[in-house]
């Protein structure tokens, strides 16, 4: 993907749109668990405990990195930020050998 896309705005909001709105203007405020719960569990009326009582995929399974071209950076406190794949900051993070790089999860088995 050459450019990041903003998830479309529709009602009800998609999980991708909720995640995008939470993180884009508030980098390093929320953990991935905070964002996953708000976008999947809370909107389905589940408590946080109910939602996480079953295994949940990590943020690498989010549509933001998989479909929409957003890089996700996690700081030392476990809080996340989004970077557009075409941005200078994204390139800087990709070239930083001290960071662990992980790809988004695939949608289908290969």
C-alpha positions in Angstrom: 0.0 0.0 0.0 1.4 3.4 -1.0 -0.9 5.7 1.0 -2.9 5.4 4.1 -6.6 5.8 3.9 -9.0 7.1 6.5 -11.7 4.5 7.2 -15.0 5.6 5.8 -17.5 7.4 8.0 -20.8 5.5 8.2 -23.4 4.7 10.8 -23.0 2.7 12.8 -19.2 3.4 12.9 -17.0 0.5 11.9 -14.4 -0.9 14.2 -11.7 0.6 12.0 -13.3 4.1 12.2 -13.7 3.9 16.0 -10.0 2.9 16.3 -8.9 5.6 13.9 -10.8 8.3 15.7 -9.5 7.2 19.1 -5.8 7.1 18.2 -5.2 9.6 15.4 -5.6 12.8 17.5 -4.4 11.3 20.7 -1.2 9.4 20.1 0.3 7.4 23.0 -2.8 7.9 25.1 -4.5 4.5 24.7 -3.2 1.0 24.9 -4.1 -1.4 22.1 -6.4 -3.2 24.6 -8.2 0.1 25.3 -8.8 0.6 21.6 -9.7 -3.0 20.8 -12.3 -3.0 23.7 -13.8 0.3 22.7 -14.1 -0.7 19.0 -15.3 -4.3 19.5 -16.5 -5.1 23.0 -18.0 -1.9 24.4 -20.0 -1.2 21.3 -21.5 -4.7 21.6 -22.5 -4.0 25.2 -19.8 -6.3 26.8 -17.9 -5.5 29.9 -14.2 -5.3 29.6 -13.9 -8.5 31.6 -16.3 -10.3 29.4 -14.5 -9.1 26.3 -11.1 -10.2 27.4 -12.2 -13.5 29.0 -12.0 -15.0 25.5 -8.8 -14.7 23.5 -8.7 -11.6 21.4 -6.4 -11.0 18.4 -3.7 -8.3 19.0 -3.8 -5.0 17.2 -1.9 -6.5 14.3 -5.3 -7.9 13.3 -6.9 -4.5 13.1 -8.1 -3.3 9.7 -6.0 -0.1 10.2 -2.6 -1.7 9.4 -4.1 -4.6 7.3 -6.5 -2.7 5.0 -6.0 1.1 5.4 -2.2 1.5 5.4 -1.5 2.7 8.9 1.6 1.8 10.8 1.2 1.3 14.5 3.9 2.2 17.0 3.8 1.1 20.6 5.8 3.2 23.1 7.6 1.9 26.3 4.4 2.3 28.3 2.4 0.1 25.8 0.5 3.0 24.4 -0.1 3.3 20.6 0.1 5.9 17.8 -0.7 5.7 14.1 1.5 6.8 11.3 0.6 6.9 7.6 2.7 4.5 5.5 3.8 7.4 3.3 4.9 9.7 6.2 8.4 10.7 7.1 7.9 9.5 10.7 6.7 6.0 9.5 9.9 5.7 7.4 12.0 6.8 10.3 10.5 4.2 12.5 10.9 1.5 9.9 14.6 2.3 9.5 15.2 2.3 13.2 17.0 -1.0 13.8 16.5 -0.8 17.6 12.7 -1.3 17.1 11.1 -4.7 16.7 9.2 -4.7 13.4 6.1 -6.8 13.0 3.8 -7.0 10.0 0.0 -6.9 10.2 -1.6 -10.3 10.4 -2.9 -11.9 7.3 -6.6 -12.2 6.7 -6.3 -15.7 5.2 -4.1 -18.7 5.8 -1.3 -19.0 3.2 
